[in-house]
Amino acid sequence: MPCIPWKAILPAGCLRESSPKTNKRVVAKQTSFQRLSFSDLSDPFLVEDLSLSLGSSLHNFTLSELKAITQNFSASFLLGEGGFGPVHKGYIDDKLRPGLKAQAVAVKLLDLEGLQGHREWLAEVIFLGQLRHPHLVKLVGYCYEDEHRLLVYEFMPKGSLENHLFKRFSISLPWAIRLKITIGAAKGLAFLHEAEKPVIYRDFKASNILLDSDYTAKLSDFGLAKDGPEGDETHVSTRVMGTHGYAAPEYVMTGHLTAKSDVYSFGVVLLELLTGRRSMDKTRPSREQSLVEWARPYLNNSKKLNRVMDPNLDGQYSIKGAQKAAALAYQCLSHNPKNRPLMRQVVEILEPVQDLKEDIVGPFVYTAAMENARKPDPGRSAVKETKIPNGGHRSRSPMSPTKAYSDTALYKNSPRHKG
């Protein structure tokens, strides 16, 4: 089936001209704290200046401004490409816009020949233009010019969780960092679900979790987000969209979307963090291709859990903490949505796990003898104890003739994947 560009199916006259008509305002400025939604727009294809409706902190950039800060979308500035289109790094100086501080940004450009289009772009602007939270990526502004649709975000220097978990040559994330990312992402989802006007994220996955310089997790890509059910409604009926391997089974079967659909997706990502495996991997044996189906039988079995834990952790994790996290993943992945916890309960369960450090096993220490080793001084102790971080085991090694190498230290000089 041929791919049809989104602009080819839009009704005539829906694209804005380059020179805006200042006498037409489709979206009225909000007079209360109530969040704007799709239903508040008289026509989602005739949006003039959303920054008037969504607040002064959101900037309406011109295409020429965004070309300037990305060196005309130079390939050398390319950060990656997703379903929406390519993402380029850009640099805003303090002279570009009054009140806009100098900063690095990520500029996402809609692929005009792709499967996503104006509605996904508008959803991002509407949701991220109004929602502010430490675990949601900040939308700096947007561009709406002719057929062009662009989004400008804060730059996240560590990239996506997907890159850290699955890309070759990337450094394995330590247990404590994995917990930090998990809790941060959970807090982001909990904020969306507990909002005055709840939001269902609908596309929670490793590639949509971005990391700042200290591995603080932030949710990005709100193109598929939906307003949650209102009043007596129990769900939102919608066409099935999302990513295979992350979507909740009842949503795939019925199209009924609830906050518990996000909880299931969270369980899949938690499982990826525990195992180091992708949600779907066709390169593995048939029984192991679906991560959920392969790992589920081990999650509530403390004696067998180590069989599915990520070998790249090298045993350096809290056994009790891993058991609690695995049991939580099992709950989140329940076939019955009613048995899945709320995201605020997920946060309450995970936060104490960070403090479980007493049973973390230290790294293996290899003791290598040097060629020209001096004989130990008879007046000194011939051995010393090498203490291992995190309360681990100790090794005994001769003092001056040897050097001790920790296996984890080898990663510090490994090439870091840049994605």
C-alpha positions as CSV (number, residue, x, y, z in Angstrom):
1,M,0.0,0.0,0.0
2,P,1.6,3.3,-1.0
3,C,2.3,5.9,1.6
4,I,0.1,9.0,1.2
5,P,1.5,12.3,2.5
6,W,-0.7,13.9,5.1
7,K,-0.8,17.2,3.3
8,A,-2.4,15.5,0.3
9,I,-5.6,14.6,2.2
10,L,-6.2,17.9,3.9
11,P,-9.2,20.0,2.7
12,A,-8.5,23.0,0.5
13,G,-7.5,26.2,2.4
14,C,-6.4,24.4,5.6
15,L,-2.7,25.5,5.2
16,R,-1.8,28.8,6.5
17,E,-0.1,31.3,4.3
18,S,3.3,32.6,5.1
19,S,2.0,36.1,6.0
20,P,-0.4,35.7,8.9
21,K,-3.8,37.4,8.8
22,T,-3.9,39.3,12.1
23,N,-7.6,39.8,12.1
24,K,-8.5,36.1,12.4
25,R,-8.2,34.4,15.8
26,V,-9.7,30.9,15.9
27,V,-8.5,30.1,19.4
28,A,-9.5,32.5,22.2
29,K,-7.1,33.3,25.0
30,Q,-7.9,31.2,28.0
31,T,-9.4,33.1,30.9
32,S,-9.0,30.4,33.5
33,F,-6.6,27.6,34.4
34,Q,-8.6,25.1,32.5
35,R,-6.4,23.3,30.0
36,L,-7.1,23.8,26.3
37,S,-7.9,20.6,24.4
38,F,-8.7,19.6,20.8
39,S,-12.4,19.9,21.4
40,D,-11.9,23.6,22.3
41,L,-10.7,24.4,18.7
42,S,-13.3,25.4,16.2
43,D,-11.2,24.0,13.5
44,P,-7.8,22.2,14.3
45,F,-6.6,22.9,10.8
46,L,-7.0,26.7,11.0
47,V,-4.8,27.6,14.0
48,E,-3.3,31.0,13.8
49,D,-1.1,31.7,16.9
50,L,-1.4,29.2,19.7
51,S,1.1,31.0,21.8
52,L,-1.7,33.5,22.5
53,S,-3.8,30.7,23.9
54,L,-1.1,28.6,25.6
55,G,0.9,31.2,27.3
56,S,3.7,33.7,26.7
57,S,6.4,31.1,27.6
58,L,5.7,29.3,24.3
59,H,7.5,30.9,21.3
60,N,6.1,30.9,17.7
61,F,9.3,30.7,15.7
62,T,9.7,31.4,12.0
63,L,11.1,28.8,9.6
64,S,14.1,31.1,8.8
65,E,14.9,31.4,12.5
66,L,15.0,27.6,12.9
67,K,17.1,27.2,9.8
68,A,19.6,29.7,11.2
69,I,20.0,27.9,14.6
70,T,20.4,24.5,12.9
71,Q,22.6,25.7,10.0
72,N,19.8,25.0,7.6
73,F,19.1,21.6,9.2
74,S,22.6,20.4,8.6
75,A,23.3,16.7,8.6
76,S,26.1,17.3,11.1
77,F,23.4,18.6,13.5
78,L,21.2,15.5,13.1
79,L,20.3,13.8,16.4
80,G,18.1,11.1,15.0
81,E,14.8,10.4,13.2
82,G,11.5,8.9,14.4
83,G,8.0,8.5,13.1
84,F,7.3,12.3,13.1
85,G,10.5,13.2,11.2
86,P,14.2,14.1,11.7
87,V,15.4,15.9,14.9
88,H,18.3,18.4,14.7
89,K,20.3,20.1,17.4
90,G,20.2,23.8,17.4
91,Y,21.8,26.7,19.4
92,I,19.7,29.7,20.4
93,D,21.7,32.8,21.4
94,D,20.3,35.5,23.6
95,K,19.8,37.8,20.6
96,L,17.3,35.6,18.8
97,R,14.2,36.6,20.8
98,P,13.7,39.0,23.7
99,G,13.2,37.1,26.9
100,L,14.5,33.8,25.4
101,K,17.7,32.7,27.1
102,A,20.6,31.3,25.2
103,Q,20.3,27.5,25.2
104,A,20.8,24.3,23.2
105,V,17.5,22.9,21.7
106,A,16.3,20.0,19.7
107,V,14.3,20.9,16.6
108,K,11.8,18.2,15.3
109,L,10.8,18.7,11.7
110,L,7.6,17.0,10.4
111,D,8.3,14.7,7.5
112,L,5.8,15.8,4.8
113,E,5.9,12.4,3.2
114,G,5.5,10.5,6.5
115,L,2.5,8.9,8.2
116,Q,2.2,11.5,11.0
117,G,0.9,15.0,10.3
118,H,-0.8,18.1,11.5
119,R,-2.9,16.5,14.2
120,E,0.1,14.8,15.9
121,W,2.0,18.1,15.7
122,L,-0.9,20.0,17.2
123,A,-1.3,17.4,20.0
124,E,2.3,18.0,21.0
125,V,1.8,21.8,21.0
126,I,-1.5,21.6,23.0
127,F,-0.3,19.2,25.6
128,L,3.4,20.2,26.1
129,G,2.5,23.9,25.6
130,Q,0.4,23.7,28.8
131,L,1.7,20.9,30.9
132,R,4.8,21.6,33.0
133,H,6.5,19.0,35.2
134,P,10.2,18.1,36.1
135,H,9.6,14.8,34.3
136,L,8.1,16.1,31.1
137,V,10.4,17.5,28.4
138,K,9.9,21.2,28.0
139,L,8.5,22.6,24.8
140,V,10.2,25.9,24.0
141,G,8.2,26.7,20.9
142,Y,6.9,25.7,17.5
143,C,6.8,26.7,13.9
144,Y,3.6,26.8,11.7
145,E,4.4,28.2,8.3
146,D,2.8,27.1,5.0
147,E,2.9,23.2,5.1
148,H,5.9,23.2,7.5
149,R,5.3,22.0,11.1
150,L,8.2,22.1,13.6
151,L,8.6,21.7,17.3
152,V,11.4,23.1,19.5
153,Y,12.3,21.3,22.8
154,E,14.9,21.7,25.5
155,F,18.0,19.7,24.5
156,M,18.4,16.4,26.5
157,P,22.2,15.7,26.4
158,K,22.0,12.0,27.4
159,G,19.6,11.1,24.6
160,S,17.0,8.4,24.9
161,L,16.8,5.4,27.3
162,E,16.6,3.2,24.3
163,N,20.1,4.2,23.2
164,H,21.5,3.5,26.6
165,L,19.9,0.1,26.9
166,F,20.2,-1.4,23.5
167,K,22.8,0.4,21.3
168,R,26.1,-1.3,20.8
169,F,29.1,0.3,22.5
170,S,27.0,2.1,25.0
171,I,28.0,1.9,28.7
172,S,25.7,-0.4,30.7
173,L,23.5,1.6,33.0
174,P,24.2,0.9,36.7
175,W,21.4,-0.3,39.0
176,A,21.0,3.0,40.8
177,I,20.7,4.9,37.6
178,R,18.1,2.4,36.2
179,L,16.0,3.0,39.4
180,K,16.3,6.8,39.1
181,I,15.1,6.6,35.5
182,T,12.3,4.3,36.3
183,I,11.0,6.5,39.2
184,G,11.3,9.7,37.2
185,A,9.3,8.2,34.3
186,A,6.7,6.9,36.7
187,K,6.3,10.3,38.3
188,G,5.8,11.8,34.8
189,L,3.0,9.4,34.1
190,A,1.5,9.8,37.5
191,F,1.4,13.6,36.9
192,L,-0.5,13.1,33.6
193,H,-3.0,10.7,35.1
194,E,-3.7,12.8,38.2
195,A,-4.1,16.1,36.4
196,E,-7.3,18.0,36.8
197,K,-8.0,17.1,33.2
198,P,-6.3,13.6,33.0
199,V,-4.1,12.7,30.0
200,I,-3.4,9.2,28.6
201,Y,0.0,9.2,27.2
202,R,-0.6,6.2,24.9
203,D,3.0,5.8,23.6
204,F,5.1,5.0,26.7
205,K,8.3,3.3,25.5
206,A,12.1,3.5,26.0
207,S,12.7,5.7,22.9
208,N,10.3,8.3,24.3
209,I,12.1,8.6,27.7
210,L,14.8,11.2,27.3
211,L,17.6,11.8,29.8
212,D,19.3,15.0,30.9
213,S,22.9,15.4,32.0
214,D,22.3,13.7,35.4
215,Y,20.0,11.0,34.0
216,T,16.7,12.7,35.1
217,A,14.0,11.0,32.9
218,K,11.6,13.2,31.0
219,L,8.7,12.0,28.8
220,S,8.7,13.3,25.2
221,D,6.6,12.9,22.1
222,F,3.0,13.6,22.9
223,G,1.7,13.2,19.4
224,L,-0.5,10.2,20.3
225,A,-1.6,11.5,23.8
226,K,-5.4,11.7,24.5
227,D,-7.5,13.4,27.0
228,G,-8.8,10.9,29.5
229,P,-12.4,9.9,30.0
230,E,-14.7,12.4,31.7
231,G,-17.7,12.2,33.9
232,D,-19.2,8.7,34.1
233,E,-17.1,7.5,31.1
234,T,-14.8,4.5,31.9
235,H,-12.6,4.7,28.8
236,V,-11.9,6.6,25.6
237,S,-12.7,4.8,22.3
238,T,-10.1,5.4,19.7
239,R,-8.4,3.7,16.8
240,V,-5.5,1.6,18.0
241,M,-2.2,3.4,17.7
242,G,1.1,3.0,19.5
243,T,4.1,0.6,19.3
244,H,3.9,-3.2,19.1
245,G,5.2,-4.8,22.2
246,Y,4.3,-1.9,24.5
247,A,0.5,-1.6,23.9
248,A,-1.9,-3.1,26.4
249,P,-3.7,-6.2,25.1
250,E,-7.2,-5.0,25.9
251,Y,-6.5,-1.7,24.0
252,V,-5.2,-3.6,21.0
253,M,-8.3,-5.9,21.1
254,T,-11.1,-3.3,21.7
255,G,-9.7,0.2,21.1
256,H,-10.7,1.1,24.6
257,L,-8.1,3.4,26.1
258,T,-7.7,4.0,29.9
259,A,-4.9,5.1,32.2
260,K,-4.3,1.5,33.0
261,S,-3.2,1.1,29.3
262,D,-0.3,3.4,30.2
263,V,0.4,1.3,33.3
264,Y,0.8,-1.8,31.2
265,S,3.3,0.0,28.9
266,F,5.2,1.1,32.0
267,G,5.5,-2.5,33.1
268,V,7.0,-3.4,29.7
269,V,9.7,-0.6,30.1
270,L,10.4,-1.7,33.7
271,L,10.9,-5.2,32.3
272,E,13.4,-3.8,29.7
273,L,15.3,-2.1,32.5
274,L,15.5,-5.3,34.5
275,T,16.4,-7.6,31.7
276,G,18.3,-5.4,29.2
277,R,16.1,-6.9,26.4
278,R,13.8,-5.2,23.9
279,S,10.1,-5.6,24.3
280,M,10.1,-7.4,20.9
281,D,13.1,-9.0,19.4
282,K,12.7,-11.1,16.2
283,T,16.4,-12.1,16.3
284,R,15.9,-14.3,19.4
285,P,14.4,-17.9,19.5
286,S,10.6,-17.9,19.0
287,R,9.8,-18.4,22.7
288,E,11.9,-15.4,23.7
289,Q,10.8,-12.9,21.1
290,S,8.1,-11.4,23.2
291,L,9.8,-10.1,26.4
292,V,6.6,-10.1,28.4
293,E,5.7,-13.7,27.6
294,W,9.2,-14.9,28.1
295,A,9.9,-13.2,31.4
296,R,6.5,-13.3,33.1
297,P,6.9,-16.8,34.7
298,Y,10.1,-15.7,36.5
299,L,8.9,-12.3,37.9
300,N,7.2,-13.7,41.0
301,N,9.8,-16.4,41.6
302,S,12.7,-15.1,43.8
303,K,14.7,-18.3,43.1
304,K,14.6,-18.0,39.4
305,L,14.5,-14.2,38.9
306,N,18.3,-14.1,38.3
307,R,17.7,-16.0,35.0
308,V,16.1,-12.9,33.4
309,M,18.2,-10.1,35.1
310,D,20.4,-8.2,32.7
311,P,23.8,-9.9,32.6
312,N,25.4,-6.5,32.0
313,L,24.6,-5.6,35.6
314,D,27.2,-8.1,36.5
315,G,25.3,-9.0,39.7
316,Q,25.7,-5.5,41.0
317,Y,22.1,-4.8,42.2
318,S,20.1,-5.2,45.3
319,I,18.5,-8.7,45.2
320,K,15.6,-7.5,47.4
321,G,15.2,-4.4,45.2
322,A,15.1,-6.5,42.1
323,Q,12.5,-8.8,43.6
324,K,10.3,-5.8,44.5
325,A,10.7,-4.2,41.1
326,A,10.0,-7.6,39.3
327,A,6.8,-8.1,41.4
328,L,5.7,-4.6,40.5
329,A,6.3,-5.3,36.8
330,Y,4.2,-8.5,37.2
331,Q,1.3,-6.4,38.6
332,C,1.6,-3.8,35.9
333,L,1.5,-6.5,33.2
334,S,-1.7,-8.1,34.5
335,H,-4.1,-9.3,31.8
336,N,-6.9,-7.7,33.9
337,P,-6.5,-3.9,33.8
338,K,-8.3,-3.6,37.2
339,N,-5.5,-5.6,38.9
340,R,-2.8,-3.1,37.7
341,P,-1.8,-0.4,40.2
342,L,-2.3,3.3,39.7
343,M,0.9,5.2,38.7
344,R,1.0,7.1,42.0
345,Q,1.1,3.7,43.8
346,V,3.9,2.6,41.4
347,V,5.9,5.6,42.6
348,E,5.2,4.8,46.3
349,I,6.4,1.2,45.7
350,L,9.6,2.2,43.8
351,E,10.9,5.0,45.9
352,P,11.9,2.8,48.9
353,V,13.7,0.4,46.6
354,Q,16.3,3.1,46.1
355,D,17.4,2.7,49.7
356,L,17.9,-1.1,49.4
357,K,21.7,-1.2,49.1
358,E,22.9,-3.6,51.9
359,D,22.8,-6.7,49.7
360,I,24.4,-5.2,46.6
361,V,27.4,-7.4,45.6
362,G,30.5,-5.5,44.7
363,P,32.4,-5.8,41.4
364,F,34.8,-8.6,40.8
365,V,38.4,-7.5,41.3
366,Y,41.2,-9.0,39.2
367,T,44.7,-8.9,40.7
368,A,47.5,-8.8,38.1
369,A,51.2,-9.3,39.0
370,M,53.7,-6.8,37.6
371,E,56.7,-8.1,35.8
372,N,59.4,-6.3,37.9
373,A,57.8,-6.9,41.2
374,R,59.8,-5.9,44.2
375,K,60.1,-8.3,47.1
376,P,57.9,-7.2,50.0
377,D,59.6,-5.5,53.0
378,P,59.8,-8.1,55.8
379,G,59.0,-5.3,58.2
380,R,55.7,-4.5,56.6
381,S,52.6,-6.5,56.1
382,A,52.9,-8.4,52.8
383,V,49.2,-8.0,51.9
384,K,46.5,-5.4,52.0
385,E,42.8,-5.5,51.8
386,T,41.2,-3.8,48.8
387,K,37.8,-2.4,49.8
388,I,35.0,-2.7,47.2
389,P,32.4,0.0,46.8
390,N,28.7,-0.6,47.7
391,G,29.6,-2.9,50.7
392,G,30.9,-5.7,48.5
393,H,33.5,-8.4,49.1
394,R,37.1,-7.7,49.7
395,S,40.1,-9.2,48.0
396,R,43.5,-9.7,49.4
397,S,46.5,-8.7,47.2
398,P,50.2,-8.0,47.7
399,M,50.8,-4.4,48.3
400,S,53.5,-2.9,46.1
401,P,54.1,-5.5,43.4
402,T,50.5,-5.5,42.0
403,K,47.8,-3.3,40.6
404,A,44.1,-4.1,41.2
405,Y,41.6,-3.5,38.3
406,S,37.9,-3.4,38.8
407,D,35.9,-4.7,35.8
408,T,33.5,-1.7,36.1
409,A,36.4,0.7,35.8
410,L,37.1,-0.6,32.3
411,Y,33.9,0.9,31.1
412,K,35.0,4.4,31.9
413,N,37.3,4.6,28.9
414,S,35.0,2.7,26.5
415,P,33.7,4.6,23.5
416,R,30.4,6.1,24.3
417,H,27.6,5.8,21.7
418,K,26.5,9.2,20.4
419,G,23.0,9.1,19.1
